[in-house]
Amino acid sequence: MLIQPPSGEDAIDWLAEYARPGEVEWHDDNRFTLRNIRDFRYSPTGQESPAWYQRQRDLSQLTTTALVLSYWGGGCVAHAFLSFGFRDGQWLAISVETRRRHNQPWSSLGGLWRNYPLMYVVADERDVIGVRLHIRRERVYLYSLNITPQQSQQLLRDYLLRIEQLNNHPEWYHTLLNNCTTNILRHGRAVSPAIKYHWRLLLSGFADRYCYQMGLLDTRQPFATLRARSRLMAAHSVIDSPSFSQDIRRGAPTE
C-alpha cells in the first residue's frame, strides 16, 4: 500500500478540498498544533471559498467522540468519519478520503487500483458535515460513541500519529482494504482489541448497526429509535452559522 511521494507535489493540480493535508506539531505528550484544518465556505449552488486555519489543542481536554455516516445513494454504503469534541464546545472532524486531482472523478472501481492517494482530511464540522448535509443533500447521521474521555483521547492520538505517518510515507487508497471504514477499524482496535473486522464494515452503511451491537452506541433504546433520532435535518441548522456544531446536536442523543 505504500507509495512514493510524488515529485513536484506543490505543482500537482489537486482539487481545492484536498490541496492542503493536515500537519501535526507536538509540544508535549498532550498539547499539539494542528495545521491546515479545512474551513471552506459554500454558496447555495455549492461554489467553494477555500480557507484553512490552525489551532492548538490539548488531548486532556477531549471529552467525547462522534461517529458520522453520510449516505449519497442506497443504504448499503456510506462515508464514515469521526469527530472529536473538546471541553470548550469545539469539535474537530477527521475524514479518511481519496486525494484527487482536478478532472479526476471518484470511482469505487477505480479505487481498486492505484489511482488515489489516501488522505486524512482535518476539518471544521461546519465544512465537512455541512457540505454533505446542505450542499450535496446526503442523508447524514450523527451518533455519540459510548467510550470514555480517556478512550477518546487515545483514539485521537492514534489519528494524529497516522496523519504524521501518511505525510512521511504516503499510501494508496483501496476500495476494500484501505478506505474510510477500515482505517476507523484500525484506530478503534487501538482503543479496544474487541473490535474486529465484520461484513458490516465492508458495507459501510451498516457500520452504525455494528457499533450498536458492540455496545459503542446508546443501547438503552431500540436501534431504530436511535437511528431516527440521530439523523440530521438541514432545516435545523445553517451551514455558515458559528453555532453549527451545537445546532446539529439539538434534539440528538445526549453527548
N, C-alpha and C positions, 0 to 999 in steps of 0.2 A: 503493500500500500504506500510505501514511501516514494516520494518524487523529489527530483532535484528542483530547487528554487529556480524559476525561470530567469534567464538573463534579461537585463533591462526591465526589471519589474515595474519601475515607475512609468515606463513607456507603454505598458500594456493598457489597452482601452477597456478597462473594467467598467461594468455597469456602476453607476454612481453609488448605489446602495452597498456595493462591495469594494469600493475604492480604498477604504482605509481599515485594515484589520486592527482589532484591539491590541493594546500593548499594556503590559503589567510591569510596574516598578515596585518592588517590595522595600519597605522602610524598616520593618522588623517582622516578627513572626505573625503579626496580625494586621498591621497597617500597610496599606498599599495605595498606589495611584493607578487608576485605570484610564488610559487614554483612548481616544477615538470611539467614544460612546456615541452611537448614531442617534441623531435627533432631527430627522427630516421633518419638514412641513409639507403638507399636501393640499392642493387646491381641490375643490369639489369634483373636478374632472380627473384628478389623480396626478396632476403635474407636480413634480418634486422640487423642493427648495432644499438642497443639501446643507447639512450642518452637523457638526460633531462637537463634543465637549469632553473635558477630562474631569475626574472627581477623585478626591482622596477618601478612602473608606477604611473602616476598622472591622475586621471579621467578628470581633467580640460584640459588635453592635447589631449583628444579623440575628433576626428572631424567627423568621418564617420563610417557607418556600412554597411557591405555587406552580402547578402544572397547567400548561395551556395547550389545548388541542384546537386546531383550526382546520375545518373541512371545506374543500373547494369543489368536491364532486359528490360521490356517493358516501356511504357510511363506513366503508372498509378502510379507507386510507385518509390519514390526516397528518398535518405537520404538527409535531410535538416539540415544545420547548419549555424551559423553566424560567421563573422569575423569582428574584430574591428580595425579601422585604427587610428593611432596617428599622431600628428603633425610632428614628426620626420621621417615619412615614414614607420615606423614599424607596423606590423599587428599581432594581436592575435586572433587565431581561437578557438572557443569553440564548441565542438560537443557532443551532447547527444547520448550516445551509451549503448549497453549492455556490462557489465563487465563479460567476460567469462574466463573459465579455459582452460588449455591445453586439447585437445581432447574433447572439448565441442563445437559442431558446432552450428552455428546460425540457428534458425528455427522460422518463423513467427508464426507457430502453437505453438511451444514451448514457445514463448513469451506471450501466453495467460495464462500460468501457472507460478508459482513462480520458474523460472529457472535461471533468470539473474538479478543480482543487476543492478540498474540504475547508470550510471557513466557519469559525465561531463568531457570529455577529453579536456584539455587545451593543445594547440599545436601550433607549428610554421606552417604557411601556407605551407611552402615547404614540410613539412611532411604530414599533414592531407589532403591537396589538391593534392600534388604531387604524393602520393601513389595511389590515385584514378585515377588520370589522366595518369600517366606514367606506373605504375606497373599493376594495375587492369584493365586499359584501359576502364574505365567507361566514360559515357558521362557527362561532368561536365559543369555547367552553373554558372556564377558569375554575380550577379546583385547588383548595388549600391542602397541602400534603400533611399527613399526620406523622410528623417527625419532630424531634426536639430541636431547640435552638442550636445545641452543640452539633447535632447531625447536619443541620442546615449549614453551619459554619464549615464543617468538614467537606460537605458537598461543594460549596462554592470554592473552597481552597483547591479542591481537585479540578474544578473547571478552570481556575486561573492557571494552574500548573499545566493543564492541557493546552491552553492558549499559548503559553510560552513554548511548549513543545512543538506545536504546529508552526509557530513563527520561525523556529530553528530548523525543523525537519518537516516540510510540507507533506501532505498525504493526498491521495485521490479519494474523492467521494465514490462510494459504491452503493447502488440502489438497495442491495440486500445486506451487505456486510459492513458498510461504514457510512451510516446515514444518521438522521436525527435521533431515531429511537435506539439504535444500537449504541450510540455514544451516551445517551442518557442512561441506558442499562449499565454501561461500563462505569459511569460515575456513581450510579446507585449501588453497585456492588462494592464500591469503596466504602460506603456507609453501612451497608447490610449485606453480608455474604448470602443471606437467604434469598435475595433477588436473583432469579435465574432467567435464562432465555426462554421465551414462550411464544407460541404461534401468534398470540395476541399482540406481541411486539413486532412481529413481521408484518401483520396487518395493523398498522399503527392506529387506525381508527378505533381499535378495541383496547388501546392502552389504558384508558380510564377504567374499564372493567377489570383488567388485570390488577391495577393498583388497588381497586376496591377489594378484590378477593385477597390481596396480600395485606389488607389492613392499613394501607397507606392513605386511604381517604376516610371520610367520616362514615363509618358503618352503623351509626345509630339510626339511620333511616334507610329505606329501600334504595337500591341503586337508581331506579327510575326516577324517584323523587329527587335525589341528589343531583342527578344529571339535568333534570328540568330546571332546578334552581340555579345551576351553575352556568347555564347559557347566558352569554352577554347579548344585550339588545342595543342596537345602535341608537335607538331613541332615548336611551338612558344616559348617554354621555356625548360630549362634544370633543372632537379629535384635537382641537387646539387648546382645550382647557388646561390650565396649570393643575387642576384637581382631577385630571383624567383617571389616575390610579385609584383615587378614592371613589370617584363616580361609578366606575365599573364594578366596584365591590359593594355598593349599596344594594342590599337585598340578597347578596351572595352568601354562601355558608360562612360562618364565623372564621376569621383568620386564626 
